[in-house]
Amino acid sequence: PLPLPRRYFYTKTIDVTLASVKCIHNMASDYGVTAVRDHCDRLFYKLLPQDPSFRHQLELYNYAEAVEDPLLKEVCLEYLAWNCQAFMQSLAWPEVTAEELDTLLQRSDLAVPSELSLYRALERWLQTRGRGDAADLLLSRIRF
């Protein structure tokens, strides 16, 4: 394949991937170009479904916290909430931190078949992560 500048010159198209948008977003954040950063946030929303493992979504959520981008953070949380049933069954589920899980469980837009399925997923998470200080708080977020 042609390098990006030549490919764009000849075809007037570029391939947009999570990695390329993240790179542009990072530069926009570093240089304070909020309009470009906000546009990248909207692109992320369209690109998030590309990763069925949910690892990129978690990585982007952590990145959003690091660069203090509330819009990107909300985009990631919304995606995780709306796809919560698949997320709970993914290999990335045990990788979620207690703080991230607490934030997710407080949302009213979680798409789960029932609170019981959410409870079971939380129990699996607690078994893999250990019943630490956050267990009672997380369990109290289940709305039976």
Backbone torsions as a table, in degrees:
resi	resn	phi	psi	omega
1	PRO	NA	150.7	178.0
2	LEU	-70.8	148.5	172.5
3	PRO	-59.8	153.6	-173.3
4	LEU	-50.3	-49.6	-177.3
5	PRO	-61.1	-41.9	-179.9
6	ARG	-70.6	-39.8	178.8
7	ARG	-60.2	-43.5	179.0
8	TYR	-64.9	-41.8	-179.0
9	PHE	-58.7	-42.0	-177.0
10	TYR	-85.5	-33.1	-173.3
11	THR	-110.7	-16.4	-175.9
12	LYS	59.7	28.5	176.7
13	THR	-133.7	155.0	173.3
14	ILE	-136.6	152.9	174.8
15	ASP	-89.9	123.0	179.7
16	VAL	-101.8	121.8	179.2
17	THR	-123.3	168.2	175.7
18	LEU	-56.9	-41.9	-177.8
19	ALA	-65.4	-42.5	-178.4
20	SER	-69.2	-39.3	179.1
21	VAL	-67.3	-38.3	178.2
22	LYS	-62.9	-40.0	178.6
23	CYS	-62.6	-46.8	179.1
24	ILE	-64.6	-41.5	178.8
25	HIS	-61.3	-41.8	-180.0
26	ASN	-63.3	-44.4	178.3
27	MET	-64.1	-42.6	179.2
28	ALA	-62.9	-38.1	177.3
29	SER	-66.6	-44.2	179.9
30	ASP	-60.8	-38.0	-176.1
31	TYR	-98.6	3.7	175.8
32	GLY	71.0	28.8	179.0
33	VAL	-92.6	84.1	-171.4
34	THR	-66.4	-32.5	-179.9
35	ALA	-63.6	-42.5	178.7
36	VAL	-68.8	-42.1	179.3
37	ARG	-60.6	-43.7	179.4
38	ASP	-65.7	-37.0	176.7
39	HIS	-64.6	-41.2	176.8
40	CYS	-61.4	-38.4	177.4
41	ASP	-57.7	-42.0	179.1
42	ARG	-68.6	-34.9	176.2
43	LEU	-66.6	-39.6	177.7
44	PHE	-55.6	-41.0	-178.6
45	TYR	-57.6	-38.9	-179.8
46	LYS	-77.2	-26.2	-175.7
47	LEU	-91.8	-17.8	-176.1
48	LEU	-56.2	-37.1	-179.7
49	PRO	-65.7	-8.7	-179.0
50	GLN	-66.4	-20.0	-176.5
51	ASP	-114.4	98.7	-179.8
52	PRO	-72.7	-8.7	179.9
53	SER	-80.6	-16.0	-179.0
54	PHE	71.2	5.4	179.5
55	ARG	-72.1	-41.1	178.2
56	HIS	-64.8	-36.4	179.5
57	GLN	-63.9	-42.8	177.7
58	LEU	-67.0	-40.2	178.0
59	GLU	-61.7	-42.6	178.6
60	LEU	-66.6	-36.8	177.4
61	TYR	-61.5	-46.1	178.6
62	ASN	-65.5	-37.5	176.3
63	TYR	-62.8	-43.8	179.4
64	ALA	-59.8	-39.1	176.6
65	GLU	-66.2	-40.8	-177.9
66	ALA	-65.2	-39.1	-179.3
67	VAL	-94.1	4.8	178.2
68	GLU	55.2	55.6	179.0
69	ASP	-112.2	96.2	-176.5
70	PRO	-65.5	-31.0	179.9
71	LEU	-67.4	-45.1	178.4
72	LEU	-65.9	-38.3	177.6
73	LYS	-60.2	-44.1	179.4
74	GLU	-66.8	-39.2	177.5
75	VAL	-58.7	-45.6	179.8
76	CYS	-65.8	-45.3	179.6
77	LEU	-62.9	-41.3	179.1
78	GLU	-63.0	-43.1	178.9
79	TYR	-62.0	-45.9	179.6
80	LEU	-63.8	-39.2	179.9
81	ALA	-67.0	-45.5	-177.3
82	TRP	-71.6	-20.1	179.2
83	ASN	-116.8	30.3	-172.0
84	CYS	-63.0	-36.8	-178.9
85	GLN	-61.6	-47.0	178.0
86	ALA	-67.8	-37.9	179.5
87	PHE	-61.9	-42.5	-179.2
88	MET	-63.6	-25.8	-179.0
89	GLN	-94.2	-2.6	-176.3
90	SER	-84.1	164.5	176.6
91	LEU	-71.1	-16.1	179.5
92	ALA	-79.6	-17.7	-177.2
93	TRP	-52.8	-48.0	180.0
94	PRO	-66.9	-15.4	-178.5
95	GLU	-81.3	-12.9	-179.1
96	VAL	-66.8	137.3	177.1
97	THR	-78.4	164.0	178.4
98	ALA	-61.4	-39.2	-180.0
99	GLU	-65.5	-42.6	179.0
100	GLU	-65.3	-42.0	179.8
101	LEU	-65.3	-39.9	177.8
102	ASP	-61.7	-44.0	178.6
103	THR	-61.6	-43.7	-179.5
104	LEU	-65.8	-43.7	-177.0
105	LEU	-67.0	-20.5	179.2
106	GLN	-79.3	-10.9	-177.4
107	ARG	-74.7	146.0	179.0
108	SER	-90.8	-5.9	-176.4
109	ASP	-105.4	24.9	177.4
110	LEU	-65.9	128.0	178.9
111	ALA	-98.4	93.1	178.8
112	VAL	-131.6	150.6	-179.5
113	PRO	-64.3	-32.1	178.6
114	SER	-164.2	163.2	176.1
115	GLU	-66.6	-27.5	177.7
116	LEU	-63.9	-41.6	178.0
117	SER	-65.3	-36.0	176.8
118	LEU	-66.4	-41.7	177.5
119	TYR	-60.6	-44.6	-179.9
120	ARG	-64.3	-40.4	177.9
121	ALA	-64.9	-39.2	177.8
122	LEU	-66.5	-38.8	176.1
123	GLU	-61.3	-42.2	177.1
124	ARG	-62.7	-40.9	178.9
125	TRP	-62.6	-43.8	179.8
126	LEU	-65.1	-35.3	178.3
127	GLN	-66.5	-39.0	-179.4
128	THR	-78.9	-32.1	-176.4
129	ARG	-95.5	-16.4	-176.2
130	GLY	90.9	145.8	-179.0
131	ARG	-83.3	87.8	180.0
132	GLY	-90.8	-158.7	-178.8
133	ASP	-63.4	-27.7	-174.4
134	ALA	-81.5	-11.0	-173.8
135	ALA	-55.9	-49.5	-178.1
136	ASP	-63.7	-41.7	179.4
137	LEU	-63.0	-47.5	-178.6
138	LEU	-63.5	-43.0	179.0
139	LEU	-64.5	-31.1	178.5
140	SER	-70.9	-15.9	178.9
141	ARG	-77.7	-15.0	178.4
142	ILE	-73.5	128.8	-175.1
143	ARG	-105.6	88.3	177.8
144	PHE	-80.6	NA	NA
